[in-house]
Amino acid sequence: MTAISRRNMLAMGAAGAAAAVIPAAHAYDPCKPPQKWDVTTDVLVIGSGGAGLAAAVSAAEGGAKAIVMEKLRFIGGNTLLCSGYYNCVDPGRQKKQGIEDSVDLHVKQTLNAGDNRANPELVKVLCGKGLETLEWLEGMGMQFDPKVIQVYGALYRRSHLATEAKGAGYIKVLKKKADELGVEFLMGTKMKSLVREGAQSGRVLGVEAVNADGKTIFVRAKKGVVLAAGGFAANPQLRSLYDPRLLTLCTTNNVACSTGEVMLAANAAGAMLIGCDYIQCNPGPAPGHQNGVRQSLHLDVSKYIYVDQRGHRFVAEDARRDVLRDAVLALPEKYGFVIVDADGFAANPAAAQKDAKRGLESGDSFTADTLEELAKKLKMDPAELKKTVDEFNECVEKKSDPKFGRKPDMLTSKIQKGPFWAAFSSMAVHHTMGGVRIDTSARVIDLAGNVIPGLYAAGEITGGIHGSNRVGGNAVLDIHVFGRIAGTNAAKEA
């Protein structure tokens, strides 16, 4: 079994990226049980983002003592940076807007969007438990806007926006609940290895880690370890092994979070990795603007158009995220511009509006009273931009987009009212859809297809849920649905 794992790691390029993600070479060797455990708990959760906190809260609700291990000095992970949109079928909200939806449709669209590369059983759980998990969050104080929309790449109007900016609301309510339930936190503590009964066999007993003082510690998890440490979008060397185009792109992630070392450590302990070449990009700063202000005027798909440097549309704005990525990267400049009018600007969340205003200073966004003035600021032909907008507005009138095929329900808002806004929109590495293989109980699966006793995983560290392309708004759904499942089931372990 050990030899198989070594070959798999080399095939996926993990060994080549080891220096970039884990300083200590021996971190790739599954750790033997120590003579003495420094800390003992029932359930140990690795990572304090949405998936980790959902797991910890659920484990504590199940009566287990839970500890969250976080390598950073603050909680929240990449969930703090997400747009905050949560997809689920919600008759209470959707029917008021005349939206017909069903779990079966959500499942079908999710599978199709991922080229049917996702595990259908995982997708059924993802979509089927969406509303009950939303209500679980609301029961802890989470608030959502009463209106649902179709967020960028979501493909349907079932995206719920948290009322608090980005992902901060999720972290706030989950942390408050965790504190109430007595969940403990080991901050500034980085996991190095999983500890199993055998090198790649037997039960997972706990982890080896380095604490905030630089001391090696061993944490025993009597019931289970939940891996919720995110993906590897912030590791250029690792992600570029799967897609060389991504080596020099910036990332939407916290660069200290999504580095992939926990995923690789799981593989070293015998976990199977799947779908690691499925990597998603999202709009980000233009090349050379990596330190600028990332713009998000694209969030409400019904309100914007995408144009290139010549002022022409080049893609259906409601397309899959991988289609949008490839369309932008195929442009000579490898960036486009998102264009909205005053109403479109006002429809964006307050955080997106704030970032756009900040972008005026950094050169990442632009505004003008007329389209002609806006085009001059963008260094494009004013007549071409005006012609493009006029053609789009005609598509809205006719509810038909013959050139690009944008759907009628995304042809509802003309671009006609000043002031107009534009934002640079290149591609930034956003989400890695591959990772450790899990089953519907969030149990990690080994290289032979068997469950690894005592090991669970949730969130972006997992593979098999989104297939080749993640639907926009399904990630926030994923982390909470499977985080909850992982914590609940880990607490039930004997």
LINJO-V992068 format. One record per pair of residues at least 6 apart in sequence whose C-alpha atoms are under 7 Angstrom apart, sorted by the first residue. I is the first residue (numbers start at 1). J is the second residue. D is the distance in whole Angstrom. If there is no record, write none. Layout:
BEGIN
I/J/D, I/J/D
END
This chain:
BEGIN
2/200/7, 5/268/7, 5/270/6, 9/15/6, 13/241/6, 14/238/7, 14/264/7, 17/237/6, 17/238/5, 21/259/6, 21/260/7, 21/261/6, 22/261/6, 27/192/5, 27/193/6, 27/265/7, 28/265/6, 28/268/6, 29/268/6, 30/193/6, 30/194/6, 30/195/6, 30/199/6, 30/268/6, 30/269/5, 31/193/6, 31/194/6, 31/195/5, 32/195/6, 32/196/7, 32/199/7, 33/195/6, 33/196/7, 33/197/7, 37/218/5, 37/219/6, 37/220/6, 38/217/6, 38/218/5, 38/219/6, 39/218/7, 39/219/5, 39/220/6, 40/219/6, 40/220/5, 40/221/6, 41/65/6, 41/66/6, 41/67/7, 41/220/6, 41/221/5, 41/222/6, 42/64/6, 42/65/5, 42/66/6, 42/221/5, 42/222/5, 42/223/5, 42/224/7, 43/64/7, 43/65/6, 43/66/5, 43/67/6, 43/221/5, 43/222/7, 43/223/6, 43/224/5, 43/225/6, 43/490/7, 43/491/7, 44/66/6, 44/67/5, 44/68/6, 44/221/6, 44/224/6, 44/225/5, 44/226/6, 45/52/6, 45/56/6, 45/67/6, 45/68/5, 45/69/6, 45/225/6, 45/226/5, 45/227/6, 45/228/7, 46/52/7, 46/68/6, 46/69/5, 46/70/6, 46/226/6, 46/227/5, 46/228/5, 46/229/6, 47/68/7, 47/69/6, 47/70/5, 47/228/5, 47/229/4, 48/68/7, 48/70/6, 48/75/5, 48/76/5, 48/77/6, 49/75/7, 49/76/4, 49/77/5, 49/78/6, 49/79/5, 50/76/7, 50/79/6, 50/170/7, 50/171/6, 50/479/6, 50/480/6, 51/228/6, 51/458/6, 51/459/5, 51/479/4, 51/480/5, 51/483/4, 52/228/5, 52/483/6, 53/174/6, 53/175/7, 54/174/7, 54/480/6, 54/483/5, 54/484/5, 55/483/4, 55/484/5, 55/486/6, 55/487/4, 56/66/6, 56/68/7, 56/178/7, 56/183/7, 56/487/6, 57/177/7, 57/178/5, 58/484/5, 58/487/5, 58/488/5, 59/66/7, 59/487/4, 59/488/5, 59/490/7, 59/491/5, 60/66/6, 60/181/6, 60/183/7, 62/488/6, 62/491/6, 63/491/7, 64/491/5, 65/183/7, 66/183/5, 66/184/6, 67/183/6, 67/184/5, 67/185/6, 68/184/6, 68/185/5, 68/186/6, 69/185/6, 69/186/5, 69/187/6, 69/189/6, 70/186/6, 70/187/5, 70/188/6, 70/189/6, 70/190/7, 71/187/6, 71/188/4, 71/189/4, 71/190/4, 72/187/6, 72/188/5, 73/187/5, 73/188/5, 76/171/6, 77/257/6, 78/253/6, 78/254/6, 78/257/7, 79/167/5, 80/166/6, 80/167/4, 80/168/5, 81/166/6, 81/167/6, 82/166/5, 82/167/5, 83/166/5, 83/167/6, 84/161/6, 84/162/6, 84/166/5, 84/167/5, 84/476/7, 85/159/6, 85/160/5, 85/161/5, 85/162/7, 85/473/5, 85/476/7, 86/159/5, 86/160/5, 86/161/7, 86/473/5, 86/474/6, 86/476/5, 86/477/5, 87/158/5, 87/159/4, 87/160/6, 87/473/5, 87/474/6, 87/477/6, 88/127/7, 88/130/5, 88/131/6, 88/158/6, 88/159/7, 89/101/6, 89/102/6, 89/103/6, 89/131/6, 89/158/6, 90/131/6, 93/146/6, 93/147/7, 94/148/7, 103/127/6, 103/128/6, 106/127/6, 107/123/6, 107/124/6, 107/127/6, 110/471/6, 111/118/6, 113/320/7, 113/469/6, 113/471/7, 114/466/6, 114/467/4, 114/468/4, 114/469/4, 114/470/6, 115/467/7, 115/468/6, 116/467/6, 117/467/4, 117/468/6, 118/464/5, 118/465/5, 118/466/5, 118/467/4, 119/464/5, 119/465/6, 121/440/7, 122/440/6, 122/465/6, 123/465/6, 125/440/7, 126/478/6, 126/481/6, 129/481/7, 130/477/7, 130/481/7, 133/480/7, 133/481/6, 140/173/6, 141/173/6, 142/169/7, 142/170/7, 142/173/6, 143/162/6, 143/163/6, 144/160/6, 144/161/6, 144/162/4, 144/163/5, 145/160/7, 145/161/6, 145/162/6, 145/163/6, 148/157/6, 148/158/6, 148/159/5, 148/160/5, 149/157/5, 149/158/6, 149/159/5, 149/160/7, 149/300/7, 150/156/5, 150/157/4, 150/158/6, 150/159/6, 150/300/6, 150/301/6, 151/159/6, 151/299/5, 151/300/5, 151/301/6, 151/472/6, 151/473/7, 152/298/6, 152/299/5, 152/300/6, 152/301/6, 152/318/7, 152/472/6, 153/318/6, 153/319/6, 153/320/5, 153/321/5, 153/471/6, 153/472/5, 154/471/5, 154/472/4, 154/473/6, 155/318/6, 159/473/6, 162/169/7, 165/351/6, 188/211/6, 188/212/5, 189/209/7, 189/210/6, 189/211/4, 189/212/5, 190/209/5, 190/210/5, 190/211/6, 191/207/7, 191/208/6, 191/209/4, 191/210/7, 192/208/6, 192/209/5, 193/207/6, 193/208/5, 193/209/7, 193/265/6, 194/204/7, 194/206/6, 194/207/4, 194/208/6, 194/265/7, 194/266/7, 194/269/6, 195/204/6, 195/205/6, 195/206/5, 195/207/5, 195/208/7, 196/202/6, 196/203/6, 196/204/4, 196/205/5, 197/203/6, 197/204/7, 197/205/7, 199/269/7, 200/269/5, 200/270/5, 202/453/7, 203/452/7, 203/453/5, 203/454/6, 204/453/6, 204/454/5, 204/455/6, 205/220/6, 205/221/6, 205/222/7, 206/219/6, 206/220/4, 206/221/5, 206/225/7, 207/218/6, 207/219/5, 207/220/7, 208/217/6, 208/218/5, 208/219/7, 209/216/6, 209/217/5, 209/218/6, 210/216/4, 210/217/6, 211/217/7, 223/454/6, 223/490/6, 223/491/6, 223/493/5, 223/494/6, 224/454/4, 224/455/6, 224/490/5, 225/454/6, 225/455/5, 225/456/6, 226/455/6, 226/456/5, 226/457/5, 226/486/7, 227/456/6, 227/457/4, 227/458/6, 228/457/6, 228/458/5, 228/459/6, 228/461/6, 229/262/7, 229/461/6, 230/258/6, 230/459/6, 230/460/5, 230/461/5, 231/258/5, 231/259/7, 231/260/5, 231/432/6, 231/460/5, 231/461/5, 232/239/7, 232/258/5, 232/259/4, 232/260/4, 232/432/6, 233/239/7, 233/251/7, 233/253/7, 233/258/6, 233/259/7, 233/429/6, 233/430/6, 233/431/6, 233/432/6, 234/251/6, 234/253/6, 234/255/5, 234/258/5, 234/259/5, 235/258/7, 235/259/5, 236/247/5, 237/247/7, 239/246/7, 240/246/5, 240/247/5, 242/277/5, 246/429/7, 249/428/6, 249/429/7, 250/290/6, 250/428/5, 250/429/6, 251/428/5, 251/429/4, 251/430/6, 252/284/7, 252/428/6, 252/429/6, 252/430/5, 253/430/6, 263/435/7, 263/436/7, 263/461/6, 267/273/7, 270/446/5, 270/447/6, 271/436/6, 271/444/7, 271/445/6, 271/446/4, 271/447/6, 272/436/6, 272/437/6, 272/445/6, 272/446/5, 272/447/5, 273/435/5, 273/436/4, 273/437/6, 274/434/6, 274/435/6, 274/436/6, 274/437/6, 274/463/6, 274/464/7, 275/433/7, 275/434/4, 275/435/7, 275/463/6, 275/464/7, 276/432/7, 276/433/7, 276/434/4, 276/435/6, 277/434/7, 278/432/6, 278/433/5, 278/434/6, 278/468/5, 278/469/7, 279/431/6, 279/432/5, 279/433/6, 280/322/6, 280/429/6, 280/430/6, 280/431/5, 280/432/6, 280/469/7, 281/325/6, 281/427/6, 281/428/5, 281/429/4, 281/430/5, 281/431/7, 282/325/7, 282/427/5, 282/428/5, 282/429/6, 282/430/6, 283/425/5, 283/426/5, 283/427/5, 283/428/6, 284/294/6, 284/295/7, 284/425/5, 284/426/5, 284/427/5, 284/428/5, 285/292/7, 285/294/5, 285/364/7, 285/424/6, 285/425/6, 285/426/6, 286/335/6, 286/424/6, 286/425/6, 286/426/5, 292/362/6, 292/364/7, 293/355/7, 293/358/7, 293/359/6, 293/362/7, 293/364/6, 295/352/7, 295/355/6, 295/356/6, 295/423/6, 296/352/5, 297/338/7, 297/345/7, 297/348/7, 297/352/6, 298/304/6, 298/338/6, 299/348/7, 300/348/7, 301/317/7, 301/318/6, 301/410/7, 302/410/5, 302/411/6, 302/412/6, 302/413/6, 303/340/6, 303/344/5, 303/413/6, 304/338/6, 304/339/6, 304/340/5, 304/344/7, 305/317/6, 305/338/6, 305/339/5, 305/340/7, 306/313/6, 306/317/7, 306/336/7, 306/337/6, 306/338/5, 306/339/6, 307/313/4, 307/314/6, 307/336/6, 307/337/5, 307/338/7, 308/314/7, 308/336/4, 308/337/6, 309/336/6, 309/380/6, 310/380/6, 310/381/7, 311/380/6, 311/381/7, 311/384/6, 311/385/5, 311/388/7, 312/385/7, 312/388/6, 313/388/7, 315/324/7, 315/327/7, 315/404/6, 316/404/5, 316/405/6, 316/406/5, 317/406/7, 318/406/6, 321/469/7, 322/469/6, 325/427/6, 328/334/6, 328/335/6, 328/336/7, 328/426/7, 329/335/7, 334/426/6, 335/425/6, 335/426/4, 336/424/6, 336/425/5, 336/426/6, 337/422/6, 337/423/5, 337/424/5, 337/425/5, 338/422/5, 338/423/5, 338/424/7, 338/425/6, 339/421/6, 339/422/5, 339/423/7, 340/415/6, 340/420/6, 340/421/5, 340/422/7, 341/415/5, 341/416/6, 341/417/5, 341/418/6, 341/419/6, 341/420/4, 341/421/6, 342/417/6, 342/418/5, 342/419/5, 342/420/6, 345/353/7, 356/365/6, 359/365/5, 360/366/6, 364/423/6, 364/424/6, 365/422/6, 365/423/4, 365/424/6, 366/421/6, 366/422/5, 366/423/6, 367/374/6, 367/419/7, 367/420/6, 367/421/4, 367/422/6, 368/374/5, 368/419/5, 368/420/5, 368/421/7, 369/418/5, 369/419/4, 369/420/6, 370/418/6, 370/419/7, 370/420/7, 371/386/6, 371/420/7, 372/382/5, 375/381/6, 375/382/5, 375/385/7, 376/382/6, 389/415/7, 393/414/5, 393/415/7, 395/401/5, 396/411/5, 396/412/6, 396/413/7, 396/414/6, 399/408/5, 399/411/6, 400/408/6, 432/460/7, 433/460/7, 433/463/6, 433/466/6, 433/467/7, 433/470/7, 434/462/6, 434/463/4, 434/464/7, 435/461/5, 435/462/4, 435/463/4, 436/444/7, 436/461/6, 436/462/5, 436/463/5, 437/444/6, 437/445/5, 437/462/6, 437/463/5, 437/464/7, 438/444/4, 438/445/5, 438/457/7, 438/462/7, 441/485/6, 441/486/7, 441/489/7, 442/456/5, 442/457/6, 442/458/7, 442/482/6, 442/485/6, 442/486/5, 443/451/6, 443/455/6, 443/456/4, 443/457/7, 444/451/6, 444/452/6, 444/455/6, 444/456/5, 444/457/6, 445/451/5, 445/452/6, 446/452/6, 456/486/6, 457/486/6, 458/479/6, 458/482/5, 458/483/5, 458/486/7, 459/478/6, 459/479/4, 459/482/7, 459/483/7
END
